[in-house]
Amino acid sequence: MKPYWQQYWWRLLFRADGEPGWTVMGPEPVRQVPNAALKKAPLEAWADALLEEAPHELDDLCGDLLLECYDEPAPADGTPPVYSRQVRLPGS
């Protein structure tokens, strides 16, 4: 029996003010969205909650965060995310 939710993978990218490109944050380039989180809410709700905490957790950074979610664990370059959202980090 297939679960009503689908597995997703995510990565978080940071672009500092004045820098042209994005860099991956964290030790792994792509991580799995916790299955327990997806049983309780849709992917968008999990992603929004993660990004709501980011300005508090990363208050020393000034720039933009980009969260990309995929429906495969190893997306090829150029694979469009199934969900993407960018937020501003004001820095201190």
SVG drawing of the C-alpha trace seen along z (x, -y; Angstrom):
<svg xmlns="http://www.w3.org/2000/svg" viewBox="-3 -44 33 46">
<polyline fill="none" stroke="black" stroke-width="0.4" points="0.0,0.0 1.4,-3.4 1.4,-6.1 -0.8,-9.2 2.3,-11.4 5.3,-11.4 9.0,-11.5 10.8,-14.7 14.4,-16.0 15.6,-19.5 18.6,-21.7 19.2,-25.2 21.3,-27.7 22.7,-31.0 23.7,-34.1 25.5,-36.8 24.8,-40.4 27.1,-41.5 27.9,-37.9 26.8,-36.6 26.2,-32.9 24.5,-30.5 26.3,-28.2 24.8,-25.1 24.4,-25.3 25.1,-22.2 27.2,-19.1 25.1,-17.3 24.0,-18.9 20.5,-17.3 18.7,-16.0 15.5,-14.1 12.5,-15.9 11.5,-14.0 8.7,-11.5 7.1,-12.3 6.7,-16.0 5.0,-15.0 2.5,-12.7 1.2,-15.8 1.3,-18.5 2.0,-19.1 5.5,-19.9 4.7,-23.6 3.8,-23.8 7.0,-22.1 9.1,-24.4 7.4,-27.5 8.0,-26.5 11.7,-25.8 12.1,-29.2 10.2,-31.0 12.9,-29.9 15.9,-30.7 16.1,-34.4 16.3,-33.6 18.8,-30.8 21.0,-32.6 20.8,-36.1 24.5,-36.7 24.1,-36.3 23.0,-39.0 21.7,-37.9 19.2,-35.5 18.2,-31.9 16.7,-29.7 15.0,-26.5 14.5,-24.0 12.5,-20.7 12.7,-17.8 10.8,-14.5 14.1,-12.6 17.1,-12.2 19.8,-13.2 18.4,-15.7 20.5,-16.4 21.7,-19.9 18.8,-21.8 16.1,-19.7 13.4,-22.1 12.3,-21.9 8.8,-20.8 8.7,-23.6 11.0,-26.6 10.9,-29.7 13.4,-32.5 13.6,-34.6 15.7,-37.5 18.1,-37.3 18.7,-40.8 21.8,-40.0 22.9,-41.8"/>
</svg>
